[in-house]
Amino acid sequence: MEQINKQKTMEQKIINNLEGQLRGLEDNVEETRKVTFIASTSSVDRHGTVVNQKNWNIEKFNANPIVGYQHNVYGGEEANPDDQLGSARAYFETVKKGAVEEQQLMVDITFEPRDINEKADKIFRKIQHGSLRAVSVGFIPVADDNGSMGENREGAFHYFGQELLEISVVNIPSNPDALKRSLLDLVDPKEIKEIKEEVINKNFCNIQEKELLLLNKK
């Protein structure tokens, strides 16, 4: 039981940050404060991984949507209720890429008003201004019946499935410091010495592969 609980804890710490794009602003955005983002697609991301758009689990997210800034939503000593920027709804949209139809993950974010959350209002204003345009999804991989998180093919790692945890507005998607903290929390202290600092800081793809290898070893 201790080993199972340990594995569950480790799985919950694998946070993958992928780039999303601003869809556009509606004419009545000032009234609704709702902004639509393309949260995830089937394209190869900057880590050399592909998210399976047909196997997203978004039910828990929609039941309790977490919207943050720079993924600062996981608690800790400096937890602040204003880190929750508003409400959201994740859903799927089918788009055409040439002759092929593909599904992509969308999210509508409704930012809290200024009298409730000045931080949320500032981020909302920056989105309106155009200086913030990206979101990043935090998720945990879902394993198939054989315990595999995915497979390497066509030069990329393809996830079997994902559970959406949170969506954050970000300055630069796939923050290297966030990845570094995720990795150091994940590995056993005895294995940290095997991972060189320059790899953690410079090679995002290797970081993510290391996380998956370590998880599958447990």
Backbone torsions as a table, in degrees:
resi	resn	phi	psi	omega
1	MET	NA	-39.5	179.7
2	GLU	-61.0	-40.9	-179.6
3	GLN	-66.1	-39.3	179.2
4	ILE	-64.4	-45.0	179.2
5	ASN	-63.1	-37.1	179.3
6	LYS	-64.5	-41.5	-179.9
7	GLN	-65.7	-41.4	179.0
8	LYS	-61.6	-41.1	179.2
9	THR	-62.4	-42.5	-179.4
10	MET	-65.9	-41.2	-179.5
11	GLU	-60.4	-37.1	-177.2
12	GLN	-70.6	-15.6	-177.6
13	LYS	-94.7	-2.6	178.0
14	ILE	-83.6	101.2	-178.2
15	ILE	-110.9	120.9	-178.8
16	ASN	-109.5	126.4	-174.5
17	ASN	-108.1	114.1	-177.0
18	LEU	-118.9	148.8	-174.8
19	GLU	-76.0	138.5	172.2
20	GLY	-125.6	168.5	-173.8
21	GLN	-128.2	149.3	174.9
22	LEU	-70.0	126.0	178.5
23	ARG	-74.3	-40.3	-177.3
24	GLY	149.9	167.5	-178.2
25	LEU	-111.0	131.8	177.2
26	GLU	-75.3	160.4	-178.8
27	ASP	-62.9	-29.8	-177.7
28	ASN	-100.0	24.6	-175.9
29	VAL	-61.2	-30.6	179.7
30	GLU	-63.1	-34.3	179.8
31	GLU	-82.6	-43.1	-175.2
32	THR	-84.5	-28.9	-174.8
33	ARG	58.5	22.2	179.9
34	LYS	-99.8	129.7	-179.8
35	VAL	-126.1	135.6	-178.5
36	THR	-103.7	132.0	178.0
37	PHE	-123.3	147.2	164.0
38	ILE	-82.4	110.2	-171.6
39	ALA	-85.7	-34.3	-176.1
40	SER	-160.4	142.3	177.1
41	THR	-131.3	179.8	-179.1
42	SER	-89.3	7.7	178.5
43	SER	-71.9	155.5	175.3
44	VAL	-68.4	126.6	-178.5
45	ASP	-86.3	-179.3	-174.5
46	ARG	-70.4	-10.0	175.5
47	HIS	-92.2	-2.2	-176.9
48	GLY	79.2	30.0	179.0
49	THR	-124.8	158.8	179.8
50	VAL	-127.1	127.9	178.6
51	VAL	-88.1	134.4	179.8
52	ASN	-78.4	101.6	-175.4
53	GLN	-68.0	-19.7	-179.4
54	LYS	-88.1	-2.9	-177.8
55	ASN	-133.4	48.6	172.7
56	TRP	-87.6	142.5	169.0
57	ASN	-110.7	108.1	-177.1
58	ILE	-116.5	4.2	-175.2
59	GLU	-62.8	-47.4	-178.2
60	LYS	-67.1	-37.0	178.0
61	PHE	-62.4	-47.3	-178.1
62	ASN	-66.8	-26.9	176.9
63	ALA	-73.5	-28.8	179.4
64	ASN	-147.7	73.2	-173.8
65	PRO	-67.3	130.6	177.9
66	ILE	-111.1	121.0	179.8
67	VAL	-123.5	121.1	-176.1
68	GLY	-128.5	-174.7	174.5
69	TYR	-124.2	123.9	-180.0
70	GLN	58.7	29.8	177.1
71	HIS	61.9	25.9	179.8
72	ASN	-89.6	62.5	-174.6
73	VAL	-131.3	9.6	-173.0
74	TYR	-100.5	15.2	175.6
75	GLY	82.9	-158.6	-176.8
76	GLY	113.1	-174.5	-175.3
77	GLU	-64.9	-29.2	-176.7
78	GLU	-103.9	26.8	-179.9
79	ALA	-61.0	138.7	-176.5
80	ASN	-137.7	130.0	-179.8
81	PRO	-59.6	-24.2	178.7
82	ASP	-73.3	-8.3	174.8
83	ASP	-67.5	-21.0	172.7
84	GLN	-86.1	110.1	-168.8
85	LEU	-85.0	-16.6	-178.5
86	GLY	165.1	-157.3	179.3
87	SER	-107.2	168.4	-178.0
88	ALA	-157.8	161.5	173.0
89	ARG	-138.4	123.5	176.3
90	ALA	-97.6	143.1	-179.2
91	TYR	-158.6	176.6	-177.4
92	PHE	-113.6	150.3	178.3
93	GLU	-136.6	138.5	177.3
94	THR	-96.9	128.1	-179.3
95	VAL	-125.9	158.1	178.6
96	LYS	-101.1	128.3	172.8
97	LYS	-118.1	94.6	-172.6
98	GLY	70.8	-122.9	179.5
99	ALA	-95.0	1.3	-174.6
100	VAL	-107.4	137.1	174.5
101	GLU	-96.6	133.3	-178.9
102	GLU	-131.1	151.0	176.3
103	GLN	-95.4	143.2	175.0
104	GLN	-138.4	154.1	-178.3
105	LEU	-87.5	128.6	179.4
106	MET	-115.1	158.8	174.3
107	VAL	-146.3	131.7	171.1
108	ASP	-99.9	120.0	178.9
109	ILE	-108.5	126.3	175.9
110	THR	-108.9	111.7	-174.0
111	PHE	-80.8	140.9	178.8
112	GLU	-65.5	148.4	-179.5
113	PRO	-72.1	164.9	-174.5
114	ARG	-60.7	-37.0	-176.9
115	ASP	-69.5	-16.4	176.2
116	ILE	-98.1	-39.4	-171.0
117	ASN	-151.8	99.6	-179.7
118	GLU	-65.5	-33.0	179.4
119	LYS	-64.5	-45.5	178.9
120	ALA	-62.1	-39.6	-179.3
121	ASP	-66.0	-40.3	179.6
122	LYS	-63.1	-43.5	179.5
123	ILE	-65.3	-41.0	176.6
124	PHE	-59.2	-43.5	179.8
125	ARG	-65.3	-38.4	178.8
126	LYS	-66.8	-34.0	175.2
127	ILE	-66.2	-43.5	176.5
128	GLN	-59.8	-40.7	-178.1
129	HIS	-71.5	-27.4	179.8
130	GLY	102.3	0.4	-179.0
131	SER	-82.9	-17.0	170.0
132	LEU	-121.8	127.2	-174.7
133	ARG	-138.7	-0.3	-171.6
134	ALA	-121.0	150.3	169.5
135	VAL	-123.9	164.6	-179.7
136	SER	-139.8	135.8	-178.3
137	VAL	-97.7	138.0	172.9
138	GLY	-105.1	126.6	-177.6
139	PHE	-147.5	165.1	171.3
140	ILE	-114.4	138.8	179.1
141	PRO	-66.3	149.3	175.9
142	VAL	-109.4	133.1	-177.5
143	ALA	-89.2	153.7	174.2
144	ASP	-82.6	-173.4	-176.1
145	ASP	-63.3	-21.1	179.6
146	ASN	-94.6	3.7	179.2
147	GLY	84.4	8.2	-178.6
148	SER	-89.0	137.5	178.0
149	MET	-83.3	-12.3	-178.7
150	GLY	159.1	-161.5	-177.6
151	GLU	-151.5	155.0	175.4
152	ASN	-88.8	124.6	173.8
153	ARG	-158.6	152.7	178.0
154	GLU	54.5	33.8	175.4
155	GLY	77.1	14.2	-179.5
156	ALA	-146.8	160.5	174.3
157	PHE	-91.9	122.2	-178.7
158	HIS	-102.7	117.7	178.7
159	TYR	-69.5	145.6	173.9
160	PHE	-72.2	-41.4	-179.9
161	GLY	-173.5	170.5	-175.5
162	GLN	-146.9	147.7	170.2
163	GLU	-109.1	123.0	-177.9
164	LEU	-74.9	126.7	178.9
165	LEU	-99.8	-48.6	-175.9
166	GLU	-160.3	164.4	175.2
167	ILE	-130.1	132.7	-177.8
168	SER	-125.3	141.5	166.6
169	VAL	-75.8	135.3	-174.8
170	VAL	-135.3	155.7	172.5
171	ASN	-75.2	-54.5	179.1
172	ILE	-127.6	114.3	-179.8
173	PRO	-59.6	152.9	178.6
174	SER	62.4	56.4	-178.8
175	ASN	-57.6	121.9	-177.6
176	PRO	-63.4	-33.0	178.7
177	ASP	-67.8	-37.0	177.4
178	ALA	-64.2	-40.2	178.0
179	LEU	-65.8	-39.2	180.0
180	LYS	-63.6	-44.5	179.0
181	ARG	-64.6	-38.9	179.4
182	SER	-61.4	-42.7	-178.1
183	LEU	-68.6	-44.9	-177.2
184	LEU	-67.8	-29.2	174.9
185	ASP	-72.7	-28.3	-172.9
186	LEU	-79.0	-44.2	-168.7
187	VAL	-81.5	157.6	173.5
188	ASP	-70.4	140.2	-179.2
189	PRO	-53.2	-31.7	179.9
190	LYS	-67.6	-23.2	-177.1
191	GLU	-94.6	-13.3	-178.8
192	ILE	-60.8	-36.0	-178.6
193	LYS	-63.3	-17.2	-179.8
194	GLU	-83.1	-11.0	-175.5
195	ILE	-108.9	114.8	-177.8
196	LYS	-76.9	146.5	-176.2
197	GLU	-59.1	-38.9	-177.6
198	GLU	-66.7	-27.2	176.4
199	VAL	-70.7	-42.6	179.1
200	ILE	-61.7	-40.0	-174.5
201	ASN	-82.0	-29.3	-168.8
202	LYS	-113.9	-23.6	-171.9
203	ASN	-117.2	87.7	-176.0
204	PHE	-61.2	-40.9	-176.7
205	CYS	-62.7	-43.4	179.7
206	ASN	-65.2	-34.8	177.7
207	ILE	-60.4	-49.0	-176.5
208	GLN	-67.1	-39.4	177.1
209	GLU	-62.7	-39.3	179.0
210	LYS	-63.1	-41.8	178.3
211	GLU	-59.0	-46.0	-177.3
212	LEU	-67.0	-40.2	178.5
213	LEU	-63.0	-43.0	-179.3
214	LEU	-64.9	-41.2	-179.7
215	LEU	-64.4	-42.7	-177.7
216	ASN	-70.3	-19.0	178.3
217	LYS	-77.4	-22.4	-173.9
218	LYS	-76.1	NA	NA
